Amino acid sequence: MDKKNALRAGALAAGTTLMMLLMSSPALAVTRDDGDDPGPGLSVVETLGLYVVAPLALFALIAGLVWVLDRSKDRGDDTSSNISVRGKAKAGQA
């Protein structure tokens, strides 16, 4: 029974995918819409600069500003420095 359901689901998925591919023909992209005025394309260097270098530079700028302008004084490890290892009670006293 499981093989029959899997075959049915696979056939449905394949049929749906095939119909979607046939309905969205690339030939429909040739006709321009009203008001469509595309500009010149980007080169590889411009594309990498716009989508890779610019976000990384912006991230580095923001991280650098946060790091430089951080005025908090609690940069040390306060949790372990406050723990006293030696006990205050002397031996023999209860």
LOLUM-584411 format. One record per residue: residue number from 1; residue in one letter; x, y, z of N, C-alpha, C, O in turn. Coordinates in Angstrom, 1 decimal. Example, Ala and Ser with C-alpha at 12.3 -4.5 7.8 and 13.67 -1.06 7.14 Angstrom:
BEGIN
> resi,resn,n_px,n_py,n_pz,ca_px,ca_py,ca_pz,c_px,c_py,c_pz,o_px,o_py,o_pz
> 1,A,13.2,-5.7,7.8,12.3,-4.5,7.8,13.2,-3.3,7.8,14.2,-3.3,8.5
> 2,S,12.8,-2.2,7.1,13.7,-1.1,7.1,12.9,0.0,7.9,13.4,1.1,8.0
This chain:
BEGIN
> resi,resn,n_px,n_py,n_pz,ca_px,ca_py,ca_pz,c_px,c_py,c_pz,o_px,o_py,o_pz
> 1,M,0.8,-1.2,0.0,0.0,0.0,0.0,0.9,1.3,0.0,0.5,2.3,-0.6
> 2,D,2.0,1.2,0.7,2.9,2.4,0.8,3.5,2.7,-0.6,3.6,3.9,-0.9
> 3,K,3.8,1.7,-1.4,4.4,1.9,-2.7,3.4,2.6,-3.6,3.7,3.4,-4.4
> 4,K,2.1,2.2,-3.5,1.1,2.8,-4.4,0.9,4.3,-4.0,0.7,5.1,-4.9
> 5,N,0.9,4.6,-2.7,0.7,6.0,-2.3,1.9,6.8,-2.7,1.8,8.0,-3.2
> 6,A,3.1,6.3,-2.6,4.3,7.0,-3.0,4.3,7.2,-4.5,4.7,8.3,-5.0
> 7,L,3.9,6.2,-5.3,3.9,6.4,-6.7,2.8,7.4,-7.1,3.1,8.2,-8.0
> 8,R,1.7,7.4,-6.4,0.7,8.4,-6.7,1.1,9.8,-6.4,0.9,10.8,-7.1
> 9,A,1.8,10.0,-5.2,2.3,11.3,-4.8,3.4,11.8,-5.8,3.5,12.9,-6.1
> 10,G,4.3,10.9,-6.2,5.4,11.2,-7.2,4.8,11.6,-8.5,5.3,12.6,-9.1
> 11,A,3.8,10.9,-9.0,3.1,11.3,-10.3,2.5,12.6,-10.2,2.5,13.4,-11.1
> 12,L,1.8,12.9,-9.1,1.2,14.2,-8.9,2.2,15.3,-8.8,2.0,16.4,-9.5
> 13,A,3.3,15.1,-8.1,4.3,16.1,-8.1,5.0,16.4,-9.4,5.2,17.5,-9.8
> 14,A,5.2,15.3,-10.2,5.8,15.4,-11.5,4.9,16.1,-12.5,5.3,16.9,-13.3
> 15,G,3.6,15.7,-12.4,2.6,16.3,-13.3,2.5,17.8,-13.0,2.4,18.6,-13.9
> 16,T,2.4,18.2,-11.7,2.3,19.6,-11.3,3.5,20.4,-11.8,3.4,21.5,-12.3
> 17,T,4.7,19.8,-11.6,5.9,20.5,-12.0,6.0,20.7,-13.5,6.3,21.7,-14.0
> 18,L,5.6,19.7,-14.3,5.6,19.7,-15.7,4.6,20.8,-16.2,4.9,21.5,-17.1
> 19,M,3.4,20.8,-15.6,2.4,21.8,-16.0,2.9,23.2,-15.7,2.6,24.2,-16.5
> 20,M,3.5,23.4,-14.5,4.0,24.7,-14.2,5.1,25.2,-15.2,5.2,26.3,-15.6
> 21,L,6.0,24.2,-15.6,7.0,24.6,-16.6,6.4,24.9,-17.9,6.9,25.8,-18.6
> 22,L,5.4,24.2,-18.3,4.8,24.5,-19.6,4.0,25.8,-19.6,4.0,26.5,-20.6
> 23,M,3.4,26.1,-18.5,2.6,27.3,-18.4,3.5,28.6,-18.3,3.1,29.6,-18.8
> 24,S,4.6,28.5,-17.7,5.5,29.7,-17.6,6.6,29.6,-18.6,7.7,29.4,-18.3
> 25,S,6.2,29.8,-19.9,7.1,29.7,-21.0,8.1,30.9,-21.0,7.6,32.1,-20.7
> 26,P,9.3,30.7,-21.3,10.3,31.9,-21.3,9.9,32.8,-22.5,10.4,34.0,-22.5
> 27,A,9.1,32.4,-23.4,8.8,33.3,-24.5,7.9,34.4,-24.0,7.9,35.5,-24.7
> 28,L,7.3,34.3,-22.9,6.5,35.4,-22.4,7.3,36.5,-21.8,6.8,37.6,-21.6
> 29,A,8.6,36.3,-21.6,9.5,37.3,-21.1,10.0,38.2,-22.2,10.6,39.3,-21.9
> 30,V,9.8,37.9,-23.5,10.2,38.7,-24.6,9.4,39.9,-24.7,9.9,41.0,-25.0
> 31,T,8.1,39.8,-24.5,7.3,41.0,-24.6,7.4,41.9,-23.4,7.5,41.5,-22.3
> 32,R,7.5,43.2,-23.7,7.7,44.2,-22.6,6.4,44.6,-22.0,5.4,44.7,-22.8
> 33,D,6.4,44.9,-20.7,5.2,45.5,-20.1,5.2,47.0,-20.3,6.2,47.6,-20.7
> 34,D,4.0,47.6,-20.1,3.9,49.0,-20.2,4.7,49.7,-19.1,4.6,49.3,-18.0
> 35,G,5.5,50.7,-19.5,6.3,51.4,-18.5,7.6,50.7,-18.2,8.4,51.1,-17.3
> 36,D,7.9,49.5,-18.8,9.1,48.8,-18.6,10.3,49.5,-19.3,10.2,49.6,-20.5
> 37,D,11.2,49.9,-18.5,12.4,50.6,-19.1,13.7,50.2,-18.4,14.2,50.9,-17.5
> 38,P,14.2,49.0,-18.7,15.3,48.5,-18.0,16.6,49.2,-18.4,16.7,49.7,-19.5
> 39,G,17.5,49.4,-17.4,18.7,50.1,-17.7,19.8,49.1,-18.2,19.5,47.9,-18.5
> 40,P,21.0,49.6,-18.3,22.1,48.7,-18.8,22.4,47.7,-17.7,22.2,47.9,-16.5
> 41,G,22.9,46.5,-18.1,23.2,45.4,-17.2,24.4,45.7,-16.4,25.2,46.6,-16.8
> 42,L,24.6,45.0,-15.3,25.8,45.2,-14.5,26.9,44.2,-14.9,26.6,43.1,-15.4
> 43,S,28.1,44.6,-14.8,29.2,43.7,-15.1,29.4,42.8,-13.9,28.8,43.0,-12.8
> 44,V,30.3,41.8,-14.0,30.6,40.9,-12.9,31.2,41.6,-11.7,30.8,41.4,-10.6
> 45,V,32.1,42.6,-12.0,32.7,43.3,-10.9,31.7,44.2,-10.2,31.7,44.3,-9.0
> 46,E,30.8,44.8,-11.0,29.8,45.7,-10.3,28.8,44.8,-9.5,28.4,45.2,-8.4
> 47,T,28.5,43.7,-10.0,27.5,42.8,-9.3,28.2,42.3,-8.0,27.5,42.3,-6.9
> 48,L,29.4,41.9,-8.0,30.1,41.4,-6.8,30.3,42.5,-5.8,30.1,42.4,-4.6
> 49,G,30.6,43.7,-6.3,30.7,44.9,-5.5,29.4,45.2,-4.8,29.4,45.6,-3.6
> 50,L,28.3,45.2,-5.5,27.0,45.6,-5.0,26.5,44.6,-4.0,25.9,44.9,-3.0
> 51,Y,26.6,43.3,-4.3,25.9,42.3,-3.6,26.8,41.5,-2.6,26.3,40.7,-1.8
> 52,V,28.1,41.7,-2.7,29.1,41.0,-1.8,29.9,42.0,-0.9,29.9,42.0,0.3
> 53,V,30.6,42.9,-1.6,31.6,43.7,-1.0,30.8,44.8,-0.1,31.2,45.1,1.0
> 54,A,29.8,45.4,-0.7,29.1,46.5,0.0,28.4,46.0,1.3,28.5,46.7,2.3
> 55,P,27.7,44.8,1.3,27.1,44.4,2.6,28.2,44.0,3.6,28.0,44.3,4.8
> 56,L,29.3,43.4,3.2,30.4,43.1,4.1,31.0,44.4,4.7,31.3,44.4,5.9
> 57,A,31.2,45.4,3.8,31.8,46.6,4.3,30.8,47.3,5.3,31.3,47.9,6.3
> 58,L,29.5,47.3,5.0,28.6,47.9,5.9,28.5,47.2,7.2,28.4,47.8,8.3
> 59,F,28.6,45.8,7.2,28.6,45.1,8.4,29.9,45.4,9.2,29.8,45.6,10.4
> 60,A,31.0,45.5,8.6,32.3,45.8,9.3,32.2,47.2,9.9,32.7,47.4,11.0
> 61,L,31.6,48.2,9.1,31.5,49.5,9.6,30.6,49.6,10.9,31.0,50.2,11.9
> 62,I,29.5,48.9,10.9,28.6,48.9,12.0,29.2,48.2,13.2,29.2,48.7,14.3
> 63,A,29.9,47.0,12.9,30.5,46.3,14.0,31.7,47.1,14.6,31.9,47.1,15.8
> 64,G,32.4,47.8,13.8,33.5,48.6,14.3,33.0,49.8,15.1,33.6,50.1,16.1
> 65,L,31.9,50.4,14.7,31.4,51.5,15.5,30.9,51.1,16.8,31.1,51.7,17.8
> 66,V,30.2,49.9,16.8,29.7,49.4,18.1,30.9,49.0,19.0,30.8,49.3,20.2
> 67,W,32.0,48.5,18.5,33.1,48.1,19.3,33.8,49.3,19.8,34.2,49.3,21.0
> 68,V,34.0,50.3,19.0,34.7,51.5,19.4,33.9,52.3,20.4,34.5,52.8,21.4
> 69,L,32.6,52.5,20.2,31.8,53.3,21.0,31.2,52.6,22.2,30.4,53.2,23.0
> 70,D,31.6,51.4,22.4,31.1,50.6,23.6,31.8,51.2,24.8,33.0,51.1,24.9
> 71,R,31.0,51.7,25.8,31.5,52.3,27.0,31.3,51.4,28.2,31.5,51.9,29.3
> 72,S,30.9,50.2,28.1,30.7,49.4,29.2,32.0,49.0,29.9,33.0,48.8,29.2
> 73,K,32.0,48.9,31.2,33.2,48.7,32.0,33.3,47.2,32.4,34.3,46.8,32.9
> 74,D,32.3,46.4,32.1,32.3,45.0,32.6,32.8,44.1,31.5,32.1,43.2,31.1
> 75,R,34.0,44.3,31.1,34.6,43.5,30.0,35.4,42.3,30.6,35.7,41.3,29.9
> 76,G,35.6,42.4,31.9,36.4,41.3,32.6,35.4,40.1,32.9,34.2,40.2,32.7
> 77,D,36.0,39.0,33.3,35.2,37.8,33.7,34.9,38.0,35.2,35.6,37.5,36.0
> 78,D,33.8,38.7,35.4,33.3,39.0,36.8,32.8,37.7,37.5,32.9,37.7,38.8
> 79,T,32.3,36.7,36.8,31.8,35.6,37.5,32.8,34.8,38.3,32.6,34.4,39.4
> 80,S,34.0,34.5,37.6,35.0,33.7,38.3,35.9,34.5,39.2,36.4,34.0,40.1
> 81,S,35.9,35.9,39.0,36.8,36.7,39.9,36.1,36.9,41.2,36.8,37.3,42.2
> 82,N,34.8,36.8,41.3,34.1,37.0,42.6,34.0,35.8,43.5,33.6,35.8,44.6
> 83,I,34.4,34.6,42.9,34.3,33.4,43.7,35.6,33.2,44.6,36.7,33.3,44.1
> 84,S,35.3,33.0,45.8,36.5,32.8,46.8,36.6,31.3,47.0,35.7,30.6,47.3
> 85,V,37.8,30.8,46.7,38.1,29.4,46.8,38.3,29.0,48.2,37.9,27.9,48.6
> 86,R,39.0,29.8,49.0,39.3,29.5,50.4,38.1,29.8,51.3,37.5,30.9,51.1
> 87,G,37.9,29.0,52.2,36.8,29.2,53.2,37.3,30.2,54.3,38.5,30.3,54.6
> 88,K,36.4,30.9,54.9,36.7,31.9,56.0,36.8,31.2,57.3,37.4,31.8,58.3
> 89,A,36.1,30.1,57.5,36.1,29.4,58.8,37.4,28.7,59.0,37.9,28.1,58.1
> 90,K,37.9,28.7,60.2,39.1,28.0,60.6,38.7,26.6,61.0,37.6,26.3,61.4
> 91,A,39.7,25.7,60.9,39.5,24.3,61.3,39.3,24.2,62.8,39.9,24.9,63.5
> 92,G,38.4,23.4,63.2,38.1,23.2,64.6,37.0,24.1,65.1,36.4,23.9,66.2
> 93,Q,36.6,25.1,64.4,35.4,26.0,64.8,34.2,25.5,64.1,34.2,25.1,62.9
> 94,A,33.1,25.5,64.8,31.9,25.0,64.2,30.8,26.1,64.2,29.7,25.8,63.8
